[in-house]
Amino acid sequence: MSSTPSPEARARYWRKNLSWLGGLLTVWFIVSYGCGILFVDQLDKIRIPGTGFKLGFWFSQQGSIYVFLVLIAVYVFVMNRLDRELLGAEGDDL
């Protein structure tokens, strides 16, 4: 069992955690709301090669789901690295 992280390490961990979370949520918002609703007219001018689907339609139906899954994978990777870097463990004792 590892020693308990110092209060400074815990504060730095949560600051970085929240900054990554804010950035990833911003990307999620831009893709799901922006590409699926706001920018759909501009994106519909582009067609996906080989399918004929309009890009705006694709983002509103499937693209935002794929981006969300990629964001989850990025979050897991970054948090595992952050746990090792700042806490010296997997962060189970937080």
N, C-alpha and C positions, 0 to 999 in steps of 0.2 A: 504494500500500500504506500502510495507516495505521500509526501508531506503536503499540508494544506497550502495553497498559493497565498502569497502576500496580498493584502488589500489593494496595493498598487497594481499588481499583476491582474487581479480580478477586475479592477476598474478599467484597465487598458484592454483587457479581453472583451468586456461588454461594450466599450466604445467602438472597437473595431467590428464586433459582431453587429451592432446596430447600424454602423455605417455601411457594411456590406448588405445588410438586410434592406436598408433604405435604397441603395443603388439597384439591387435586384428587383425590388418592388416598383421602382421607377421604370425599369425596362419592361416589366410585366404590364404596367399601366399603359405605356406608350404602344406596345404591341397589341394588347387586347382592345383597348379603347380607341387609340389613335388609328392603327392600321385597320381595325375591324369596323370602325364607325366614322371617324373624322376624315381620314385620308382615303376612304374607299373609292371615291370618284377618280382621284389621281391614280390610284393603284389599279383600278379597273382598265386603264388604258394599256396596261402591260398584261400579256398572256403568258402563262406557264408553257414553255416549249414541250411539245409532244402531247399535251393534254387539251389545250384550247381553253382551259379555265382562266378566268380573269383573276389577277393576283389579289384584288380586294376581296373577292368572294372566297378565295382560298384562305386568306388570313382570318376572315371572320368565321370560317367553318372549321379549319384544321390547323392552320399555321400557328395560331395563338396557343393551341394545346401543345404542339411540338416545342414551341419556345418555352412554355411553362415547364415542361419536362426537362429541358436543357437547363433552365434556371435552378431547378431542384438539384440536378447533378452538380452544377457549379457550387451551389450553397453547401452541399455535403462535402465536396472536395476542399473548399476554402475553410470550412469549420473544422474539419479534421486536421488540416495544416495549422490552423490557428490554435487548436487545442495542444498540439505537440510543441508549437513555437512558444506560446505564452504560458501555458500551464505545465508543460513537461509531461503531460499524461493525456488520456482521452477525455478528461473533464468529467469523469463519473462522480467526483465528490463535490460538484458545484451545487 
